[in-house]
Every structure is written in structure tokens, then in C-alpha cells.
Amino acid sequence: MMRLLNSKKSGILLLVLLIASLLFALYYYVILPKKDEVQAKEANIQSLQTEIKSLEQSLASFDEQLEVPMQETLEMQKKVPSVRAVEQVLRDMVEIEEVTGTRMESLIFNNYDEPVADANVGQTNTVAEAEAKVNEENQENSETPPISTIAQENIPPELKLVTFTFDIGALTFDSMVTFLKEVEMLERVMKIDTIKMSLPGEKEKLDKEADTIIKATVQITTFYYEGQE
């Protein structure tokens, strides 16, 4: 009887040891490697997250550095466009004329490589009227197109000039000065080459029927840059 009990105890003990061995083997060969693999993946994820944050910071820094040149480029394109944009020049001149109460006449353009009739000028409202006036004046007289002194200087080949001259009349000297200041305040670079002004004399001022309009002939040069993208 004792032997039977001892045999059963030994069998149970062996079974327990066998189960414990299987559990240990399962943990050591299956669970532990998986746990190490999970920890390794978690470490890789953390490393990737750190790299992503670093890249995001680098991209943000790059965007900030890139934003400044882009803004500068846009501002420069407003000052020196990539096309002639004669239409806009005419539009600006007409607007300034209306604001200052002055009157422009005899506009003559020089594109330096083609007549104004071939330039990209739109056919809309006062701009079309101004262009028609320019073409009419160019056809009615054979005046030499205005030439800026800048054209004789050494400038980059991509930098192109558009020079135009016109007669302007103003009722007051202040209106004339305001007109010229408005031209200089335009976003696009406008270089006033020459101003030839004639003022009424004392006799004209006293004579009510005399012409007291202040007149001037103005030559202006603006620019465009063909190398811009």
C-alpha cells in the first residue's frame, strides 16, 4: 500500500516537474523572445518618433528660411516685373492723372526693341483710350523715341527698359509736384529721367485771359527682368 502511495506521489511530482519544465520552455523559447521583440519594436518606434520630430523641426526651420527669400522675390517682382506690363503703366498714369487733377498729353513709348503697338496692351476702358492716344501721337509725328541715359550704361542683359515721355499740365505747382511724387511712390520702380517745366510769368498771372497752366515735359524709365521664373 505504501509503495502504491509513493508511486502515485512520484508520478504526480514528475507530472508537476514536466509541466513546470514545459511552462519554462514555453516562456524561455516563445514568450521571452516575443517580449524582447516587442521591446525592440517599441524602442524602434520611439527612435522613429524622435527622428520624425527632428525632421519636422528641420522642415519648419527650412520653411522659415525659404519663406523670407520667397517674400523678397515677390516684393522684387512688384518692383521689377518679368514682363513689360505697359498696360499697367498706362493704367497707373491715368489713375494718378485723375487723382491729382492733372492732364497728360503726347505719350511716346520706347520699348527699345518693338513699337508700343506690338506690346501687350489691353483694350479696356481708360487704358485703351490712353493707348489709342499713344498710337495716334506716334503716327502723327516722327519724333525720336525717348532714350534713357541708363540704356547707355552696362546693365545685365536680362534687365530691360521701357522709357516713355509725355507732356503734362497742372493748374497749380502743388498739383504738378503731387503728380511726380505719386509716380515715385508706385510699387513698380519708376526713374524720372528728366523734367522740363515752364511756369507762367507775372504778366500771364495778371492777365485773366492768359494761359496760366503749369506745363512740363517728363521722361520716365521703368524696368522689367526677363530672367525671372
Disulfide bonds with the S-S distance in Angstrom:
none
